[in-house]
Amino acid sequence: MSKAKHYFTSESVTEGHPDKMCDQISDAILDAMIKDDPATRAGIETATKTGLILVFGEVTTKTYVDVQNVVRKTIKKIGYDNPEYGFDCDACSVLISLSEQSPDIAQGVDEGKGIDQEQGAGDQGMMFGFATNETPELMPLPIVLAHKLTMKLADVRKKGELNWVRPDGKSQVTIEYQNGKPIRADAIVISTQHAADITHDEIEKEIIEKVIKPICSEWIDENTKFHVNPTGAFVVGGPVADAGLTGRKIIVDTYGGHGSHGGGAFSGKDPSKVDRSATYMTRYIAKNIVAAGLADKCEVQLAYAIGIANPVSVLIDTFGTNKIPEEKIEELIQKNFKLKPAEIIETLNLRRPIFEKTASYGHFGRNEPEFTWEKTDKANDLKKEAGL
């Protein structure tokens, strides 16, 4: 049962946030490898601090990638192309420590080599997917608005509408719910890195008018609180202000704190890693269940053992919003969705260079061609088979 009234908060970060920089670099390198060798296996980590990028991890691929060049191009695209920003794509050091994937892991993942003789899961673990009908994206409202705010912040920077905005930034949105339904925005927080020669009053006015209101106007009322750069100044940002690391924004990447999380990050991992591919599949399943009207809200869990093809468990939770018994929904999942790693990769067409785009502004709730797990192409079949 939902509380009659409650508040829920989610955050997002811009592509210039140090952790997100690292996610994008890891996925840009992965994309460059998959482009020429779709069978690439990779677990690529990136770390950053003042003037430094460190790329490390495991890679098995038949292609050659100029990692230095990919890293610098990615940083430039993010917007760190001026020494005045404290981090510069041309001047930073790029250190690389990549080795081949362990053959012990590979034998469990390669088809015909493991115990199963099928392509097994690249690791053990549990993955969760979530969907809710409170927004057209079938995502929780707080994270949808938080991502749209950081995207807008990047947009006004790149178009020069607010030429004092710098790449690093964050958003946070608190939504008031009544009986489980979102009714208004209670608090909106924006922190943006900025040039030194602009006043806090100017920043506050411009951000409210050109970033917050265009995105959140439908949810704002006279009691909505705005907090713009609440520390007063944010001149020093990016890796100068904070170290960055791949995989540290797993809640930003998913549902903003709604639902459960298995703990695995996505970026830098090829699709044989179920941390990534099976989490995309759980979203695909949950979204189609909600789109079919079988439940207003749905969470799906899959769990795998390393080297084994079939999931060791499948679980759904509809939080009491199901229109048919949950046991029937589980039957429909088993019938309509293929859950072995190789099948997931094929269903979602994951052996393509699509991952850098996912590495900022969330992996879910984006109806773009690369995001195949956002399709609702199973909804009609599910609805028909459920007798709704």
WOVEN-V321438 format. One record per backbone hydrogen bond with DSSP energy under -1.0 kcal/mol. CO is the residue of the C=O (numbers start at 0). NH is the residue of the N-H. If there is no record, write none. Layout:
co=<CO & CO>
nh=<NH & NH>
This chain:
co=<3 & 5 & 7 & 9 & 11 & 13 & 16 & 17 & 18 & 19 & 20 & 21 & 22 & 23 & 24 & 25 & 26 & 27 & 28 & 29 & 30 & 32 & 36 & 40 & 41 & 42 & 44 & 45 & 46 & 47 & 48 & 50 & 51 & 52 & 53 & 54 & 55 & 56 & 57 & 59 & 64 & 65 & 66 & 67 & 68 & 69 & 70 & 71 & 72 & 73 & 74 & 74 & 78 & 79 & 81 & 82 & 87 & 92 & 94 & 96 & 98 & 101 & 102 & 104 & 105 & 109 & 120 & 124 & 126 & 128 & 130 & 134 & 139 & 140 & 141 & 142 & 143 & 144 & 145 & 146 & 147 & 148 & 149 & 150 & 151 & 152 & 153 & 154 & 155 & 161 & 163 & 166 & 167 & 168 & 169 & 170 & 171 & 172 & 173 & 173 & 174 & 175 & 175 & 176 & 177 & 180 & 183 & 185 & 186 & 187 & 188 & 189 & 190 & 192 & 198 & 199 & 200 & 201 & 202 & 203 & 204 & 205 & 206 & 206 & 207 & 211 & 212 & 215 & 218 & 220 & 224 & 226 & 228 & 233 & 237 & 243 & 244 & 248 & 250 & 252 & 254 & 265 & 267 & 269 & 271 & 272 & 272 & 275 & 276 & 277 & 278 & 279 & 280 & 281 & 282 & 283 & 284 & 285 & 286 & 287 & 288 & 289 & 293 & 295 & 297 & 298 & 299 & 300 & 301 & 302 & 302 & 303 & 304 & 307 & 312 & 314 & 316 & 317 & 324 & 325 & 326 & 327 & 328 & 329 & 330 & 331 & 332 & 339 & 340 & 341 & 342 & 343 & 344 & 349 & 351 & 355 & 365 & 367 & 369 & 370 & 371 & 375 & 377 & 378 & 379 & 380 & 381 & 382>
nh=<178 & 176 & 174 & 172 & 170 & 16 & 20 & 21 & 22 & 23 & 24 & 25 & 26 & 27 & 28 & 29 & 30 & 31 & 32 & 33 & 34 & 36 & 39 & 59 & 269 & 57 & 55 & 245 & 53 & 243 & 51 & 92 & 48 & 94 & 46 & 96 & 44 & 98 & 42 & 40 & 66 & 69 & 70 & 71 & 72 & 73 & 74 & 75 & 76 & 77 & 78 & 79 & 80 & 88 & 84 & 85 & 91 & 52 & 54 & 56 & 58 & 105 & 106 & 107 & 109 & 112 & 306 & 303 & 301 & 299 & 297 & 137 & 143 & 144 & 145 & 146 & 147 & 148 & 149 & 150 & 151 & 152 & 153 & 154 & 155 & 156 & 157 & 158 & 161 & 164 & 194 & 15 & 192 & 13 & 190 & 11 & 188 & 9 & 185 & 186 & 7 & 182 & 183 & 5 & 180 & 177 & 175 & 224 & 173 & 226 & 171 & 228 & 169 & 165 & 202 & 203 & 204 & 205 & 206 & 207 & 208 & 209 & 210 & 211 & 212 & 215 & 216 & 218 & 184 & 223 & 187 & 189 & 231 & 193 & 241 & 47 & 247 & 252 & 255 & 362 & 257 & 268 & 43 & 272 & 121 & 275 & 276 & 279 & 280 & 281 & 282 & 283 & 284 & 285 & 286 & 287 & 288 & 289 & 290 & 291 & 293 & 292 & 322 & 132 & 130 & 316 & 128 & 314 & 126 & 311 & 312 & 124 & 307 & 120 & 302 & 300 & 298 & 320 & 328 & 329 & 330 & 331 & 332 & 333 & 334 & 335 & 336 & 343 & 344 & 345 & 346 & 347 & 349 & 351 & 353 & 358 & 367 & 370 & 371 & 373 & 374 & 378 & 381 & 382 & 383 & 384 & 385 & 387>
